[in-house]
Amino acid sequence: MPSPGKVVTRSDSSSPSRVSRRGFLTTGASSVVGLSAFGCDTRSTVQDKLPYPALSQPQGPEDESWAHVRQQFIPEPGMAYMNNASLGMPPAVVVEAVAAGYKLVSRDPIRGRSGLQKAVDSRVLPSLANFFGATPGEFSLTRNATEALHLQVMGSNLNAGDEVLISSQEHPAGRNPWLLRVERNGIEVTEVFVSSPFEDARDVVESFERAITPRTRAIAFCHVTRGGHLYPVKQLVDMARAHGLISLVDGAQAVGMFPIDLDDLGCDAYSASLHKWMLGPIGTGFLYVREGAREKIRSTFSFNATPSNPALAPPGTADLPVRAALESALNFVEQLGVENVERRTRFLSDYLKSQLGTLPGVHLLSGPTSDTCCPGSTIFEIEGVDAMALVPIVDEEHAIHIDEHQRDGHNAIRVSTHVYNTTAEIERLMAALEDAAEKGVPRVSA
Ligand SMILES: Cc1ncc(COP(=O)(O)O)c(C=O)c1O
């Protein structure tokens, strides 16, 4: 361990940059007085002023029950968007909330900022934390999952020679911070092979448990992988706890797709994006650190953080209009019911899978059961079709947005459907895939 450095303060009273505490306080006080003299009401928030669509809960998973929900979105006319796992398509109400927040700041920057900050602190953060089974003190907003994953890895209390087990299916956003710690701190990282797909939860838990050595201190894995494999988080966390290991989860592909109770899962840290399945504005995510895990995962910002003041959130001026608009996204999902979102996304992916079953040359790579495969994302290969080459063709010729999945040794296509998609759009995609399978789509050389 490097020895701690020291901070030297020069006591040169003639320094021109020196500001007395008294002077600072005076300046601060006068600006507050100035604001109230202009009659600013810092209690008002953006969402208070926005019309909010009253959405009735869909009665079933079929298209008819979700037609009124689809109307809340503003996609490019004619486009079928099935790449939600890359980036969600926020409903109009979220877009309007972001715009309203920016207007507030542009009209009156300081007052606007403080109104938005209040909305975030008093409403957005507590209600999001509550939605995910956490307390506000366990919850920090970030710009995305990548930032949160970086914080949970860099903050993990590990020393040179300590070993971390990660799955072979980690997203680079989850793997790269560990490689940084290998480079900087001499941590050892062991990749545990998990097959794609895997048969059942036991496969995964036993693979991790078999890999534990006397030097293992932590395990890190996805709740849902980029390809849609659903990991047995609770069983993995229980196993980790029984061995005294820190458990760190990447929830980027999970939150918003089905109910999640972080307290019940019991992991030490959980990182997620809110701009995918939660339908939040782009540039939103969170870091959860369990209250009891504050000695295990510590601040990467503050020199004087303590368990009662963990200082885990990135400090400094934040994208407040974007964060405040998370309230609209959360309201939207809550009005629909996240259980209904799960049923609807499962219904659509089941429909896609049944259609794929009729197409010759298709190898489905998603997990075989609802315990091993998430509701929203489906991966498959088509014989003679290169996924990388296919994606732009389907986009340009059919106005359908899907993605490739070149991981885990696959040359796969990923289709990620959210509540706004329809069976008619899936049939449109099938026609495009049938065409591709018939003609073949060879790899395009670089
Ligand atoms: C499993 C997984 N983890 C992390 C990320 C990174 O998410 P973000 O871009 O929000 O940081 C992604 C992005 O697709 C992902 O699929």
The ligand as an SDF file (V2000), in Angstrom:
LIG
                    3D

 16 16  0  0  0  0  0  0  0  0999 V2000
  -24.8820   -5.4890  -19.0360 C   0  0  0  0  0  0  0  0  0  0  0  0
  -24.5350   -4.0530  -19.2640 C   0  0  0  0  0  0  0  0  0  0  0  0
  -23.8360   -3.3910  -18.3160 N   0  0  0  0  0  0  0  0  0  0  0  0
  -23.5180   -2.0970  -18.4470 C   0  0  0  0  0  0  0  0  0  0  0  0
  -23.8670   -1.3970  -19.5760 C   0  0  0  0  0  0  0  0  0  0  0  0
  -23.4780    0.0440  -19.7020 C   0  0  0  0  0  0  0  0  0  0  0  0
  -24.6040    0.8490  -19.5830 O   0  0  0  0  0  0  0  0  0  0  0  0
  -24.5010    2.4380  -19.7180 P   0  0  0  0  0  0  0  0  0  0  0  0
  -24.2150    2.7090  -21.1650 O   0  0  0  0  0  0  0  0  0  0  0  0
  -25.8040    2.9330  -19.2810 O   0  0  0  0  0  0  0  0  0  0  0  0
  -23.4090    2.8870  -18.8710 O   0  0  0  0  0  0  0  0  0  0  0  0
  -24.5840   -2.0350  -20.5920 C   0  0  0  0  0  0  0  0  0  0  0  0
  -24.9730   -1.3060  -21.8110 C   0  0  0  0  0  0  0  0  0  0  0  0
  -25.5790   -1.7690  -22.7230 O   0  0  0  0  0  0  0  0  0  0  0  0
  -24.9290   -3.4000  -20.4340 C   0  0  0  0  0  0  0  0  0  0  0  0
  -25.6160   -4.0630  -21.3630 O   0  0  0  0  0  0  0  0  0  0  0  0
  1  2  1  0
  2  3  1  0
  2 15  2  0
  3  4  2  0
  4  5  1  0
  5  6  1  0
  5 12  2  0
  6  7  1  0
  7  8  1  0
  8  9  2  0
  8 10  1  0
  8 11  1  0
 12 13  1  0
 12 15  1  0
 13 14  2  0
 15 16  1  0
M  END
$$$$
